[in-house]
Amino acid sequence: MKKIKVVSADSIAIRPFVLTTVSQDEVWDATMKKISKKELKDLAEQLGLEYDDRHIVFAKKLLNAYLIGKK
């Protein structure tokens, strides 16, 4: 069973809905993180892609620079 709390109308605060408080930009910043070489290697293996350490380092630098630019 759910608990119900009965309150008076005077105790309820009414605030306007501000779209920027839930916009995609704020969610994007909160979920962004840098990518590690291990994550890239694991992803390449899952996708069946051939790679060497030079490709992984380049992809890591490229993706991290892209993510920093999106902030």
Stockholm file with secondary structure:
# STOCKHOLM 1.0

chainA/1-71         MKKIKVVSADSIAIRPFVLTTVSQDEVWDATMKKISKKELKDLAEQLGLEYDDRHIVFAKKLLNAYLIGKK
#=GR chainA/1-71 SS CCCCCCCCGGGCCCCCCCGGGGCHHHHHHHHCCCCCHHHHHHHHHHHTCCCCHHHHHHHHHHHHHHHHHHC
#=GC SS_cons        CCCCCCCCGGGCCCCCCCGGGGCHHHHHHHHCCCCCHHHHHHHHHHHTCCCCHHHHHHHHHHHHHHHHHHC
//
